Amino acid sequence: MKASSAVGRVFDSNFSKKGFEEIERGTKYMAKNKNNFTRLSTTIFTALILTQCAVENTEQLKVTNSFLYKPFSGAMMTAGYMNISNVSDESIVINGLDCSPLIVEMHDVTTNSDGVMKMGKLSNLLLSPNETINFEPGGKHIMAWGLTDNRSEDVSCKLLLQDKMPVDFNFSIKSRG
């Protein structure tokens, strides 16, 4: 059956019924893809936020002058030093370091009232806002095991923070003397 429109066009009533079915399918398709688009947008947005958090943490702490001494011949361990600055407006807790495959620990040297010095492992370290802590001989320092077979000029590490993403940094390897 053919009919004439007000503007003089002729159309088939069967075609218009098919057209409506196509429009209905297209609408359903768009609705389905809208959900996929929403999921994709949410995923991208979440990834951007997580990336920003990681970047933000590296800007909260600055590690400078970080180095490990090459171990003495036949020694299993060595010492290292660095400066850590909290450049943020909030306190940050360092729970340790990861320099895999090396084993590393934060240590401190204390002196009792009799003048006897004692070295001990630090379980964590609190940095107040805008504070710098210097790891240096006779005070806070790093103890490292497993550097004897290392042939590179530096070691990649992470500061492990409480409730924050780790902060990457490198220890350079220095000869003593």
N, C-alpha and C positions, 0 to 999 in steps of 0.2 A: 504494500500500500504506500502510495506516495502522497505527500502533502506539500503545500506551498507555505512558506513563511511570510511574514509581513514585509520582508525586504525582497521578496521575489525568489528566494532560493527554494529548491526542491530537495527534500530529504526523505530517507527511507525510515519508517517507524521502527523496523527491526534494528537498523543501525543505531538509532538513538538509544534503544534499550541496551545494546552492547556497549555503547559509549558510557552509559551510566554505570554499567558493571565495571568497566575499565577504570572509571573515576573512583569507584568504591574501592577497587583493589589498590589503586595508586594511593588513596588516602590511608589505607591500612599499612601499605609499605612505608609511607612517610612517617606514620606514627611509630612503626617498629624501628626504623632508622633513627628517629628522634631519640628513642631510648638508648640505642647504641651510641649515638653522638653524645648524649648526656654522660654515659659511662666513660667514654673516651675522654671527654673534657675533664671529668672528675679525676681520672687517672693522671692525666697530664698535669693538672693543677696540684695534685698531691705530690707528684714527683718534683715539681718546681719548689714546693714548700720544703721538702726534705733536702733538696740540693741547697737551698738557701740556708737551712739550719747548719749544714756541714760547712758552708763558706763562713757563716757567722762565727762558728766556734774557732776557726783558724784566725779570725781577726780578734778574738777575745784574749788569746794567749800568744805571746811571741817568745820563741826559743832562740837564743843567740849564743855565740861562743861555745857551741856544743862539740866536745871531742872526747874520745877514748884514747888512752895510751896503749900502744902496742904492749902486750905482756912481756915481762922479762923471759929470757930463755928458760924453758922448762916450767914456767908458771901456768896455772890453769885459769887464773883470774887477773883482772886489771881494774883500774879506777878510771872514772870519767867525770867530766865537769861541764857545767852549762849555766846559763842564766835564763830564768823563766819569768816573764813579766805578764801580769794580768792587766790588760789595757781596757778592761770593761768596768762597768759600774756595779758589778755583782761579784760576790765571793765565788770562787771556783775550787773544787776539791779534786786533787789528783790522786787516784787510787793506785797508780803504778805505771809501768812502762811495758811495751811489747816490742822487742827487737828480734823476733824470731828469725833464725834459730838460736840466737844467743839467749842466755838467761841473764836478766838484769834486775837489779833492786836499787831502791833509794835507801841510802844510809845516812846517819848523822853521828857526829862525834860529840860526846858530852864530857864535861869535867866535873867530878864530884868535889865536895868541900875539902878533901884531902889532896886535891890536885891530880887525882888519878883519872886518866882519860879512858873512855869506853866507847866502842863503836857498836851501833845497833841498827837494825833494819827499821825503816819507817813504813808503817802500814798505809798511811795516806799523808797528804800535805795540803793544807788550806792556804790559798792565796786570797788575801783581801783585795777589794777593788784598788786598782792602780798600784799594786805592790809588786816589787821585783824580789825574787829569791835567788841568791847566788850560790851555786854549788861549787865549792872550792876546797883545796886541801885544808885539813884540820877542822872541817865543818861538814855541811851536807855535801854528799857526793854520790856518784853512781858506782856500783860494783857490777862487773860484767864477767860472765863465764862463757867460754866457747869461742873466744876470738883468736885462739892460737893458729887455726888453719885458715883464717880469713886473709884473702889476697887483695881485696878491694880497698879503695881509698876512703870509703865511707860505709856507714851502716844505716839502713832505713829503720825508723822507729815510730812508735805512736805513744803519745801521752794518753793514758786511760783515765777519763774523767767521770765523775759521779753525775749521773743524769744528763750527760751531754755526749755528743759524738766525739770520738778520739781525734787528737790533733797530730798530724804527721810532721815529722822533722827528721833530720839526719845528724848522726854523730860523724865527724871526720875522725880519721885514725892518725894519731901522731906518734912519732918516735920520741922516746925520752931523751933528754939532754939538751 
